[in-house]
Amino acid sequence: MKLPCVLLRTEKKNTFAYQDGYKDVTTAELEALLELGRETIHSLEAELEARQISAKFEESTAVAECIGKLRKSMEHLKILGRLDEKSTKLVATAARILRAKPTNREGRLYQTFLCDIHRQCGREQVVLCAAGLGKQRVVCLNAQDRIRLVHFVKINTAVFASPILDALVEKCQIPNTNELFMQDNSRSQKRKISDVLGDDLPEEHDSRRIYREDERAIIPTMNKSMDLNDEQEAMGATNDRASPSEPEAGQHADAIPLERRIEYRYSEAPIDLISDLGETLTPAMQTSNQWKWERELRGSTTDCLNVLSPKSRNQDISITIVVGFKAGMQLVEQFQLSPR
């Protein structure tokens, strides 16, 4: 018999191939074989697609590490039949974030990721992703890698399916679709520059006032020890931290002067466009630790270029470029900047 092949077997008929016909096979057995055949085709298609996607994911070390974490978490679940203490806290954090309004950029990114998993893959995979990845590992991915990760989980939902996850959904109180916090599209999605500038606000304010408190929020933080962050997150140390540009606890948004309010933040610039900065700024940016770290992860975007767009159209937009220390000092000398 030529290999590979598919063999069938029923109660009355010994092993046979579909080419042999279905003599002595009952109608009930035919229906059962048909259902098994459909499941087999679905499984084969999913595996082929997963392997093709996995080949693409090899370009991103960060996504590959996340996939490894998910598989390891699934193995532990199958062996133990439960979540360990750390994973239990991470899942509880995810359940809370899905219901609540996020207070900072990290919270919004993680909530969006969890909602995407919830809608595309189901509540069971929310448990797996929260337990296996945690908040910090997800928010440190660039936007493209987060999409790739959602796609990987989606096409492998059948592979990760388990009665253990089904039970944990209820035990950990993962919300239903109607219980999810719905982010305002105007905040959760980047609007086109033309749309933003089209909202004319007549208020006049002193344009010399700069967003010094907000600027601290866009300085990239590189933390390669994600496992330590996961531990802190599980203990509640990194949950819902107030962003410098967000109102602090007990402070109403209206109490912040309009000229200090930030409406949008822009980042994650495609790396193939960075050369447009010119011969002076491009090499300086490429010497930064942030740039080097992002290239190690083989991401296609960078957070070395950040823009703060104020609510008031009478205020200036703040643009921050991250450069290496030596290159930065050279720029200070080149432009004769004065210390303050």
PEMO-V550593 format. One record per backbone hydrogen bond with DSSP energy under -1.0 kcal/mol. CO is the residue of the C=O (numbers start at 1). NH is the residue of the N-H. E is the energy in kcal/mol with one decimal. If there is no record, write none. Layout:
co:CO nh:NH e:E
co:CO nh:NH e:E
This chain:
co:8 nh:16 e:-2.6
co:13 nh:10 e:-1.9
co:16 nh:8 e:-3.9
co:17 nh:20 e:-1.7
co:18 nh:21 e:-1.4
co:22 nh:25 e:-1.7
co:26 nh:30 e:-2.3
co:27 nh:31 e:-2.4
co:28 nh:32 e:-2.1
co:29 nh:33 e:-2.7
co:30 nh:34 e:-2.5
co:31 nh:35 e:-2.1
co:32 nh:36 e:-2.3
co:33 nh:37 e:-2.5
co:34 nh:38 e:-2.2
co:35 nh:39 e:-2.2
co:36 nh:40 e:-2.3
co:37 nh:41 e:-2.5
co:38 nh:42 e:-2.5
co:39 nh:43 e:-2.4
co:40 nh:44 e:-2.6
co:41 nh:45 e:-2.7
co:42 nh:46 e:-2.3
co:43 nh:47 e:-2.2
co:44 nh:48 e:-2.4
co:45 nh:49 e:-2.4
co:46 nh:50 e:-2.6
co:47 nh:51 e:-2.3
co:48 nh:52 e:-2.0
co:49 nh:53 e:-2.7
co:50 nh:54 e:-2.9
co:51 nh:55 e:-1.7
co:52 nh:56 e:-1.3
co:53 nh:57 e:-2.4
co:54 nh:58 e:-1.1
co:56 nh:59 e:-1.8
co:57 nh:60 e:-2.3
co:60 nh:64 e:-2.0
co:61 nh:65 e:-2.3
co:62 nh:66 e:-1.8
co:63 nh:67 e:-2.6
co:64 nh:68 e:-2.1
co:65 nh:69 e:-2.1
co:66 nh:70 e:-2.3
co:67 nh:71 e:-2.3
co:68 nh:72 e:-2.3
co:69 nh:73 e:-2.5
co:70 nh:74 e:-2.3
co:71 nh:75 e:-2.2
co:72 nh:76 e:-2.2
co:73 nh:77 e:-2.1
co:74 nh:78 e:-2.2
co:75 nh:79 e:-1.9
co:76 nh:80 e:-3.1
co:77 nh:81 e:-2.7
co:84 nh:88 e:-2.4
co:85 nh:89 e:-1.8
co:86 nh:90 e:-1.9
co:87 nh:91 e:-2.4
co:88 nh:92 e:-2.0
co:89 nh:93 e:-2.2
co:90 nh:94 e:-1.9
co:91 nh:95 e:-2.5
co:92 nh:96 e:-1.9
co:93 nh:97 e:-2.5
co:94 nh:98 e:-2.2
co:96 nh:100 e:-1.5
co:98 nh:181 e:-3.1
co:104 nh:108 e:-2.0
co:105 nh:109 e:-2.6
co:106 nh:110 e:-2.5
co:107 nh:111 e:-2.4
co:108 nh:112 e:-2.4
co:109 nh:113 e:-2.2
co:110 nh:114 e:-2.6
co:111 nh:115 e:-2.5
co:112 nh:116 e:-2.3
co:113 nh:117 e:-2.4
co:114 nh:118 e:-2.7
co:115 nh:119 e:-2.6
co:116 nh:120 e:-2.8
co:117 nh:121 e:-2.5
co:117 nh:122 e:-1.2
co:123 nh:127 e:-1.6
co:124 nh:128 e:-1.6
co:125 nh:129 e:-2.7
co:126 nh:130 e:-2.5
co:127 nh:131 e:-2.5
co:128 nh:132 e:-2.7
co:129 nh:133 e:-2.3
co:129 nh:134 e:-1.0
co:135 nh:139 e:-2.4
co:136 nh:140 e:-1.3
co:138 nh:141 e:-1.6
co:142 nh:146 e:-2.1
co:143 nh:147 e:-1.9
co:144 nh:148 e:-2.3
co:145 nh:149 e:-2.3
co:146 nh:150 e:-2.2
co:147 nh:151 e:-2.3
co:148 nh:152 e:-2.4
co:149 nh:153 e:-2.3
co:150 nh:154 e:-2.4
co:151 nh:155 e:-2.4
co:154 nh:157 e:-1.1
co:156 nh:160 e:-2.2
co:162 nh:166 e:-1.8
co:163 nh:167 e:-2.1
co:164 nh:168 e:-2.0
co:165 nh:169 e:-1.7
co:167 nh:171 e:-2.1
co:168 nh:172 e:-3.0
co:169 nh:174 e:-2.4
co:176 nh:179 e:-1.6
co:177 nh:180 e:-1.3
co:184 nh:187 e:-2.2
co:184 nh:188 e:-2.5
co:185 nh:189 e:-1.7
co:192 nh:196 e:-2.2
co:193 nh:197 e:-2.7
co:196 nh:199 e:-1.3
co:198 nh:200 e:-1.2
co:206 nh:209 e:-1.5
co:210 nh:212 e:-1.9
co:211 nh:215 e:-2.1
co:214 nh:217 e:-1.7
co:215 nh:218 e:-1.3
co:224 nh:226 e:-1.6
co:225 nh:229 e:-1.4
co:226 nh:230 e:-2.6
co:227 nh:231 e:-1.9
co:228 nh:232 e:-2.3
co:229 nh:233 e:-2.8
co:230 nh:234 e:-2.6
co:231 nh:235 e:-1.5
co:232 nh:237 e:-2.8
co:233 nh:236 e:-1.4
co:243 nh:246 e:-2.1
co:248 nh:251 e:-2.6
co:252 nh:255 e:-1.6
co:253 nh:256 e:-1.4
co:257 nh:260 e:-1.8
co:258 nh:261 e:-1.3
co:261 nh:311 e:-2.1
co:264 nh:309 e:-2.9
co:266 nh:307 e:-2.4
co:269 nh:302 e:-1.9
co:270 nh:273 e:-1.8
co:273 nh:276 e:-1.8
co:274 nh:277 e:-2.3
co:275 nh:278 e:-1.7
co:278 nh:282 e:-1.8
co:281 nh:285 e:-2.6
co:282 nh:286 e:-2.0
co:284 nh:324 e:-1.8
co:285 nh:288 e:-1.9
co:288 nh:292 e:-2.1
co:289 nh:293 e:-2.6
co:290 nh:294 e:-2.4
co:291 nh:295 e:-2.2
co:292 nh:296 e:-1.8
co:293 nh:297 e:-1.5
co:294 nh:299 e:-1.9
co:300 nh:271 e:-2.1
co:302 nh:269 e:-2.1
co:304 nh:322 e:-2.6
co:306 nh:320 e:-2.8
co:307 nh:266 e:-2.6
co:308 nh:318 e:-1.9
co:309 nh:263 e:-2.3
co:309 nh:264 e:-1.8
co:312 nh:315 e:-1.2
co:318 nh:308 e:-3.0
co:320 nh:306 e:-2.6
co:324 nh:328 e:-2.7
co:325 nh:329 e:-2.4
co:326 nh:330 e:-1.8
co:327 nh:331 e:-1.9
co:328 nh:332 e:-2.0
co:329 nh:333 e:-2.1
co:330 nh:334 e:-2.7
co:331 nh:335 e:-2.5
co:332 nh:337 e:-2.4
